[in-house]
Amino acid sequence: MFALCVIVLFCWASVSHSAPTPCENLIRPVESLSFHDVKGSWALVSVSAADPNYLEKQKLSDSGRAFFANYTDRPEISFTRISNVGDSCQYMRTNITLEGSGFVDPQLNITMTLLRRSCPDCIVVRLDKIPGQPLRLYLFSRRRAVEAKEMEEFKAQAECLSLSEHHVMDPTKELCPEQISRHAAAPTEATTEAQKCRPCKFDMHVLGRSVLGPPLSSEQRRNIIC
């Protein structure tokens, strides 16, 4: 009887030791990520951040979206972050490289890791400047808003990463167009949006760099659309 109890306790301890914690499951990266998993346009639904000041700036945006495209056969992917701020559309584009469970921006030294999620038409993006020290967590979806249980899952993921500050975007606010046409012969909806655009403020916080950081390279300047 004593030997049986010892065996049972040993098996229980082994199972307890090997079983992942709830947070380990929540912040586990996706597997076998490909460009087709993220291709196209995604609406920003919510963001969590370690720095409350960043969220205060994010609240100035009426809406946001991300656009992933690959226009060539090269491995680089074009990533465009689009914000609608006070009747003005601001576009920030950079080239990123697919690597493992996410993307790497070699110029800004930013890593974006996609986490597992139960939402079928969402992506959860963890942004790191320094490995192991997440700066922000983004929830994007093909929809403008997600179900309550999907939002709770995202908030739990953020809390597991010690990102306790949250901001949820207003789904009723208008999204900016994915791209601005500069060569249209007649006025269109896209060119109307272009007329509303003011010069970009080079707000690099969305990509993890301060406005007061090093000057942009010539290549980065060419990537600024607005």
C-alpha positions, 0 to 999 in steps of 0.5 A: 500500500505504501509503495502504491501511494509513493507511485501515485504521488510520483506520477502526480508530481511529474504531471504537475511539473510538466503541465503548462501554466495558463499564462504559458498557454496564453502567450505561446507563439503561433507555429508555421507562420507564413505571409498568407496568414497575415496578408491584407488589411487588419483593423486595430481593435485594442492595444496594451502597453507598458507605458501609459503615455503611449496609450494616451497618444493612441487615444488621439487616433480615431482608428487604426489599421495594419496592411501587409503586402508583398509586391516582389519575389523577395522575402521582405514584406511591406508593413504599413501602419495607418492611423486616422488622427483628427481628419488626417490619415497618417501612413508609416511603411517599413519592410519586415522579414518573416522569421519564425513565429513573427517578423523582424524589422532589421532597421529599427531592431524591432521584433513582432511575434504573433501569439496564439488566439481563439479568435479565428479572424484575429492576429495578436502581435507582441512587439519587443525592442529588447528580447523578453521585455515586451513593449506593446500587444496589439489585437487586430481583426478583419472585423472592427470589433470582437466578441466579449470572450475574445477581448477577455482573452486578449486582456489576459494575454496582456496581463501575462506580459505585465501590460496592464494598461489597455485601450479599445478602439471605437469601431464606429470611427472611419478607417483610412484607405489602405493606400493613397492614389497619387496619379489619379486623373480625376478626384476620387475618394482616395485623392480626397483622403490624400488632400486631408493628409498633413505631413507626417509627424514621424511618430515612431512610437508605434514601431518602438522608437522615440520621436527624439531618436536618431534621424531617419535614413534616406530609405526610411524617408522614401517609405513615408507615404503621407 
